[in-house]
Structures are given as structure tokens and as C-alpha cells.
Amino acid sequence: MIYSLILLGCWLLLLTIAQRRFFQIALIGFPGVLMHELTHLVIGTILLAKPVSFNLIPRRVGNTWQFGSVSFSGLTLINSAPVAYAPLLLLGVAWILFHHWMLPLLLTQHFGLWMLSGYLIACAIFSSLPSITDIKVGGWSTLLWGVIFLAGWWLWNGSGLIR
């Protein structure tokens, strides 16, 4: 397991270094961009956010680059936070792939596939963080869900109303 963790660390370091140059991260990080945008698309579809466009072509937006995007016509206060933070699900996917794909490959000495699995898992981890745009889109919805969960917790644990 330690060798797999070291390999993941090396891939994550490479992705971090490549992030400084547009073309390097656009090429090396493409699987992560694909996974990031697909999580938005899938969760948006499930939650009826009505996806209207899906783009994986990098484009310049002001002083930064946008590597991919998904646009929705049906984002609401209820569904925008889950859609915006959907890439966080990639952390769970990465954990499952690490244990059920990467580690068995190392144990069976399939080193080429083991290195490929490490790369793809590192891409999933690297791209799991929501972007600034994701955070802005999910902002008010996040606040609403936070209030709902806090109220539910208070009713369940603190108020004595529900026992």
C-alpha cells in the first residue's frame, strides 16, 4: 500500500507542477477535467437542473483559463449546491478505485496498469475541489442547506421537541 500512496503523491506533485503552465495542465489534467464536469452533468441531470451545454474545450476567460464547463437552465436554491459541489464525490470514487483497482494491480504485478490507475486516481483527487465559479453558483443554496441541517440537528438533539 505504501508504494501506491507514494505513486499517488508523485502524480499529484506532477499535476501541481504542471498547473503553472496552461498547455501542460490542459493535456495532463484532461481526465480530471472530464471527471469534474461529468459529475456536474450527472448530478445536475438527476436533480433536474436541466443541463443545456457541456464543454471540454479550454478557453480564455479574462485573465484565467476555463478548462471545461456545464451550463444549466434549471438551477434553483434547492439544487444548486449539490450540483456545484458534485466534484467532491470524486474523492469517494478515488478511494474506491484505490482500494479495489490500484492495490490489486500492484499485488498481481500489473505495473503498467498500476501506474495508469495511479494517474487516473490522482486526476480524480486533483479535480475534486470545486472551482471558484462552483462556489459562487452554490453559495446561497449552501447557506440554505446549512440552515436546514442546523435546524434539523437542533430539533433532533437540542430542543427536546423530538424524542
BALOBA-1460 file (C-alpha; in Angstrom, 3 decimals):
// residues 163
<rec num="1" residu="m" x="0.000" y="0.000" z="0.000"/>
<rec num="2" residu="i" x="2.846" y="2.404" z="0.749"/>
<rec num="3" residu="y" x="4.113" y="2.115" z="-2.845"/>
<rec num="4" residu="s" x="0.686" y="3.042" z="-4.167"/>
<rec num="5" residu="l" x="0.496" y="6.058" z="-1.855"/>
<rec num="6" residu="i" x="3.956" y="7.162" z="-2.999"/>
<rec num="7" residu="l" x="2.897" y="6.792" z="-6.645"/>
<rec num="8" residu="l" x="-0.249" y="8.852" z="-5.997"/>
<rec num="9" residu="g" x="1.861" y="11.509" z="-4.289"/>
<rec num="10" residu="c" x="4.197" y="11.666" z="-7.299"/>
<rec num="11" residu="w" x="1.296" y="12.021" z="-9.730"/>
<rec num="12" residu="l" x="-0.279" y="14.746" z="-7.566"/>
<rec num="13" residu="l" x="3.070" y="16.579" z="-7.422"/>
<rec num="14" residu="l" x="3.370" y="16.353" z="-11.215"/>
<rec num="15" residu="l" x="-0.158" y="17.723" z="-11.655"/>
<rec num="16" residu="t" x="0.602" y="20.563" z="-9.232"/>
<rec num="17" residu="i" x="3.793" y="21.476" z="-11.092"/>
<rec num="18" residu="a" x="2.011" y="21.246" z="-14.459"/>
<rec num="19" residu="q" x="-0.684" y="23.597" z="-13.184"/>
<rec num="20" residu="r" x="1.711" y="26.513" z="-13.631"/>
<rec num="21" residu="r" x="1.676" y="26.144" z="-17.420"/>
<rec num="22" residu="f" x="-1.559" y="26.133" z="-19.369"/>
<rec num="23" residu="f" x="-0.717" y="23.568" z="-22.044"/>
<rec num="24" residu="q" x="0.840" y="21.121" z="-19.611"/>
<rec num="25" residu="i" x="-2.129" y="21.047" z="-17.261"/>
<rec num="26" residu="a" x="-4.592" y="21.089" z="-20.172"/>
<rec num="27" residu="l" x="-3.034" y="17.894" z="-21.527"/>
<rec num="28" residu="i" x="-2.014" y="16.109" z="-18.339"/>
<rec num="29" residu="g" x="-5.113" y="17.103" z="-16.368"/>
<rec num="30" residu="f" x="-7.704" y="16.385" z="-19.072"/>
<rec num="31" residu="p" x="-9.040" y="13.176" z="-17.436"/>
<rec num="32" residu="g" x="-9.624" y="15.183" z="-14.250"/>
<rec num="33" residu="v" x="-11.443" y="17.942" z="-16.131"/>
<rec num="34" residu="l" x="-13.608" y="15.312" z="-17.796"/>
<rec num="35" residu="m" x="-14.445" y="13.700" z="-14.436"/>
<rec num="36" residu="h" x="-15.092" y="17.112" z="-12.795"/>
<rec num="37" residu="e" x="-17.509" y="18.244" z="-15.498"/>
<rec num="38" residu="l" x="-19.201" y="14.844" z="-15.732"/>
<rec num="39" residu="t" x="-20.029" y="14.955" z="-12.016"/>
<rec num="40" residu="h" x="-21.720" y="18.333" z="-12.530"/>
<rec num="41" residu="l" x="-23.600" y="16.941" z="-15.543"/>
<rec num="42" residu="v" x="-24.746" y="13.708" z="-13.881"/>
<rec num="43" residu="i" x="-25.822" y="15.277" z="-10.573"/>
<rec num="44" residu="g" x="-27.424" y="18.195" z="-12.426"/>
<rec num="45" residu="t" x="-29.416" y="15.778" z="-14.567"/>
<rec num="46" residu="i" x="-30.508" y="13.712" z="-11.541"/>
<rec num="47" residu="l" x="-31.581" y="16.871" z="-9.640"/>
<rec num="48" residu="l" x="-33.466" y="18.320" z="-12.638"/>
<rec num="49" residu="a" x="-31.122" y="21.292" z="-13.110"/>
<rec num="50" residu="k" x="-31.638" y="20.941" z="-16.894"/>
<rec num="51" residu="p" x="-28.156" y="20.881" z="-18.442"/>
<rec num="52" residu="v" x="-28.040" y="22.919" z="-21.660"/>
<rec num="53" residu="s" x="-24.357" y="22.737" z="-22.615"/>
<rec num="54" residu="f" x="-21.291" y="20.636" z="-21.906"/>
<rec num="55" residu="n" x="-17.857" y="21.888" z="-22.977"/>
<rec num="56" residu="l" x="-14.386" y="20.394" z="-22.540"/>
<rec num="57" residu="i" x="-12.535" y="22.825" z="-24.820"/>
<rec num="58" residu="p" x="-10.236" y="25.139" z="-22.810"/>
<rec num="59" residu="r" x="-10.962" y="28.838" z="-23.339"/>
<rec num="60" residu="r" x="-9.648" y="32.110" z="-22.031"/>
<rec num="61" residu="v" x="-11.947" y="33.932" z="-19.573"/>
<rec num="62" residu="g" x="-10.457" y="37.263" z="-18.540"/>
<rec num="63" residu="n" x="-7.023" y="36.609" z="-17.066"/>
<rec num="64" residu="t" x="-7.603" y="32.896" z="-16.436"/>
<rec num="65" residu="w" x="-8.363" y="29.739" z="-18.360"/>
<rec num="66" residu="q" x="-11.553" y="27.740" z="-18.114"/>
<rec num="67" residu="f" x="-10.843" y="24.079" z="-18.884"/>
<rec num="68" residu="g" x="-14.439" y="22.893" z="-19.099"/>
<rec num="69" residu="s" x="-17.963" y="23.897" z="-18.222"/>
<rec num="70" residu="v" x="-21.522" y="22.697" z="-17.888"/>
<rec num="71" residu="s" x="-24.389" y="25.173" z="-18.118"/>
<rec num="72" residu="f" x="-27.820" y="24.645" z="-16.617"/>
<rec num="73" residu="s" x="-31.174" y="26.356" z="-17.121"/>
<rec num="74" residu="g" x="-32.911" y="24.912" z="-14.072"/>
<rec num="75" residu="l" x="-30.655" y="25.706" z="-11.113"/>
<rec num="76" residu="t" x="-32.681" y="26.560" z="-8.016"/>
<rec num="77" residu="l" x="-31.969" y="27.350" z="-4.408"/>
<rec num="78" residu="i" x="-32.553" y="23.671" z="-3.640"/>
<rec num="79" residu="n" x="-30.379" y="22.002" z="-6.291"/>
<rec num="80" residu="s" x="-27.553" y="24.456" z="-6.981"/>
<rec num="81" residu="a" x="-25.345" y="23.465" z="-4.009"/>
<rec num="82" residu="p" x="-25.416" y="19.727" z="-4.749"/>
<rec num="83" residu="v" x="-24.729" y="20.420" z="-8.436"/>
<rec num="84" residu="a" x="-21.955" y="22.921" z="-7.668"/>
<rec num="85" residu="y" x="-20.198" y="20.659" z="-5.162"/>
<rec num="86" residu="a" x="-20.708" y="17.434" z="-7.124"/>
<rec num="87" residu="p" x="-16.967" y="17.083" z="-7.900"/>
<rec num="88" residu="l" x="-16.382" y="16.330" z="-4.209"/>
<rec num="89" residu="l" x="-17.877" y="12.919" z="-4.995"/>
<rec num="90" residu="l" x="-14.647" y="12.212" z="-6.881"/>
<rec num="91" residu="l" x="-12.878" y="11.813" z="-3.535"/>
<rec num="92" residu="g" x="-15.095" y="8.815" z="-2.769"/>
<rec num="93" residu="v" x="-14.605" y="7.457" z="-6.275"/>
<rec num="94" residu="a" x="-10.825" y="7.841" z="-5.865"/>
<rec num="95" residu="w" x="-10.891" y="5.976" z="-2.552"/>
<rec num="96" residu="i" x="-12.917" y="3.106" z="-4.030"/>
<rec num="97" residu="l" x="-10.645" y="2.897" z="-7.097"/>
<rec num="98" residu="f" x="-7.553" y="2.990" z="-4.908"/>
<rec num="99" residu="h" x="-8.691" y="0.024" z="-2.817"/>
<rec num="100" residu="h" x="-10.452" y="-2.038" z="-5.463"/>
<rec num="101" residu="w" x="-8.382" y="-1.287" z="-8.579"/>
<rec num="102" residu="m" x="-4.957" y="0.163" z="-7.820"/>
<rec num="103" residu="l" x="-3.934" y="-2.019" z="-4.882"/>
<rec num="104" residu="p" x="-4.936" y="-5.312" z="-6.562"/>
<rec num="105" residu="l" x="-2.959" y="-4.289" z="-9.670"/>
<rec num="106" residu="l" x="0.166" y="-3.859" z="-7.568"/>
<rec num="107" residu="l" x="-0.362" y="-7.175" z="-5.794"/>
<rec num="108" residu="t" x="-0.777" y="-9.003" z="-9.111"/>
<rec num="109" residu="q" x="2.272" y="-7.186" z="-10.522"/>
<rec num="110" residu="h" x="0.473" y="-5.427" z="-13.387"/>
<rec num="111" residu="f" x="2.814" y="-2.447" z="-13.078"/>
<rec num="112" residu="g" x="1.774" y="-0.610" z="-16.260"/>
<rec num="113" residu="l" x="-1.890" y="-0.646" z="-15.327"/>
<rec num="114" residu="w" x="-0.937" y="0.147" z="-11.733"/>
<rec num="115" residu="m" x="0.827" y="3.342" z="-12.873"/>
<rec num="116" residu="l" x="-2.127" y="4.240" z="-15.121"/>
<rec num="117" residu="s" x="-4.564" y="3.677" z="-12.259"/>
<rec num="118" residu="g" x="-2.431" y="5.902" z="-10.030"/>
<rec num="119" residu="y" x="-2.506" y="8.636" z="-12.661"/>
<rec num="120" residu="l" x="-6.297" y="8.467" z="-13.078"/>
<rec num="121" residu="i" x="-6.908" y="8.381" z="-9.323"/>
<rec num="122" residu="a" x="-4.574" y="11.369" z="-8.859"/>
<rec num="123" residu="c" x="-6.523" y="13.219" z="-11.578"/>
<rec num="124" residu="a" x="-9.765" y="12.466" z="-9.717"/>
<rec num="125" residu="i" x="-8.322" y="13.776" z="-6.440"/>
<rec num="126" residu="f" x="-6.757" y="16.818" z="-8.122"/>
<rec num="127" residu="s" x="-10.004" y="17.799" z="-9.853"/>
<rec num="128" residu="s" x="-12.352" y="17.066" z="-6.941"/>
<rec num="129" residu="l" x="-12.186" y="20.559" z="-5.481"/>
<rec num="130" residu="p" x="-14.976" y="22.860" z="-6.636"/>
<rec num="131" residu="s" x="-13.829" y="25.855" z="-8.656"/>
<rec num="132" residu="i" x="-14.428" y="29.475" z="-7.637"/>
<rec num="133" residu="t" x="-17.333" y="29.518" z="-10.099"/>
<rec num="134" residu="d" x="-18.763" y="26.371" z="-8.481"/>
<rec num="135" residu="i" x="-18.579" y="28.015" z="-5.057"/>
<rec num="136" residu="k" x="-20.296" y="31.164" z="-6.343"/>
<rec num="137" residu="v" x="-23.054" y="29.148" z="-8.028"/>
<rec num="138" residu="g" x="-23.699" y="27.070" z="-4.906"/>
<rec num="139" residu="g" x="-23.336" y="29.915" z="-2.388"/>
<rec num="140" residu="w" x="-26.907" y="30.787" z="-1.410"/>
<rec num="141" residu="s" x="-28.014" y="27.201" z="-1.752"/>
<rec num="142" residu="t" x="-25.197" y="26.135" z="0.578"/>
<rec num="143" residu="l" x="-26.395" y="28.656" z="3.136"/>
<rec num="144" residu="l" x="-29.969" y="27.364" z="2.851"/>
<rec num="145" residu="w" x="-28.872" y="23.709" z="3.256"/>
<rec num="146" residu="g" x="-26.689" y="24.694" z="6.207"/>
<rec num="147" residu="v" x="-29.631" y="26.352" z="7.949"/>
<rec num="148" residu="i" x="-31.856" y="23.337" z="7.217"/>
<rec num="149" residu="f" x="-29.290" y="20.892" z="8.629"/>
<rec num="150" residu="l" x="-28.593" y="23.034" z="11.685"/>
<rec num="151" residu="a" x="-32.322" y="23.418" z="12.368"/>
<rec num="152" residu="g" x="-32.802" y="19.670" z="11.957"/>
<rec num="153" residu="w" x="-29.893" y="18.934" z="14.276"/>
<rec num="154" residu="w" x="-31.223" y="21.381" z="16.848"/>
<rec num="155" residu="l" x="-34.713" y="19.880" z="16.671"/>
<rec num="156" residu="w" x="-33.326" y="16.350" z="16.953"/>
<rec num="157" residu="n" x="-30.723" y="16.939" z="19.663"/>
<rec num="158" residu="g" x="-31.146" y="20.228" z="21.437"/>
<rec num="159" residu="s" x="-34.758" y="21.273" z="21.653"/>
<rec num="160" residu="g" x="-36.334" y="18.255" z="23.236"/>
<rec num="161" residu="l" x="-39.213" y="18.509" z="20.743"/>
<rec num="162" residu="i" x="-38.353" y="15.239" z="19.018"/>
<rec num="163" residu="r" x="-37.618" y="12.270" z="21.287"/>
